[in-house]
C-alpha cells in the first residue's frame, strides 16, 4: 500500500498508540521510504506535541488522548464540552438544517438540542445518527461510506459524494486544534475532507472546541480560520491565543 504523507503520519501515531514506541528503521521498511523521510515525519509530529524523538526512533507523548476510544473521550473535559454544547444549541432554531461532524462535543450539542422542532441533521457521526434517530423532531441523514469503528465516523468518496447533495443553515464542527497561524486541524486525516466540504456547504459555521484545543496544531489541517464564522470555547482558554485568533476576524464566544 502506498501512503500519502498525512496517511503515513497518522499510521505512525496509530503504531505509537498501540506500542508506545517506534524505530526509524522499522518505519522506513514499513512505508518503503528513506530513513531521512521518516526522521522528517517524526520531527514534524514532535513539533506538534504528538510524540518525543529518542535515539533511533520515537516514543508517544500524547497517548493519554490519542489512544482513547470515542466513549473515553466523551468523559474527558466533559463539563467544559457540555457548557459549549448548551451555548451552541441555543443558536439552532426550529426548522434549521444543520451539519455535524463526528466528535464528542458535537454529540453533547445534539443532546442539548432536545426540545427543538423539525431539525434536519446531516452527519458522518454514527453515534450522533443513532442517538438522533430516537427523536421524532429530528430528521437524520447518516452519510454512507467507509467506517472508522474506533471513532465511529464514516468517510471516503461515497460519503463525500452524498454530502455534496446537501446544504445547511448551520454547521457545528468539532476540531482538535484551533491555531492563529495554522487554522483548524484534526487528528484524523480520514475525516478532514468531510470537514472541509461541510464548511463549504453551510451558511454559518460554528467551531465548538474546548479550551485544551486552543493554540494546538493537530495532525491534519482542515481550513484557515476564515472558513468559519464563530468559535465557541471555554473561559479557561489561553487569552493571548484567543486575542490573536480574534484579530483574524473570527468571532469568539467564551462560556
Secondary structure, 3 states (H helix, E strand, C coil): CCCCHHHHHHHHHHHHHHHCEEEHHHHHHHHCCCHHHHHHHHHHHHHCCCEEEECCEEEECCHHHHCCCHHHHHCCCHHHHHHHHHHHHHHCCCCCEEEECCCHHHHHHHHHCCCCCCEEEEECEHHHHHHHCCCCCEEEEECCCEEECCCCEEECHHHHHHHCCCCEEEEEEECCEEECCCEEEECCHHHHHHHHHHHHCEEEEEEECCHHHECCCCCEEEECHHHCCEEEECCCCCHHHHHHHHCCCCEEEEC
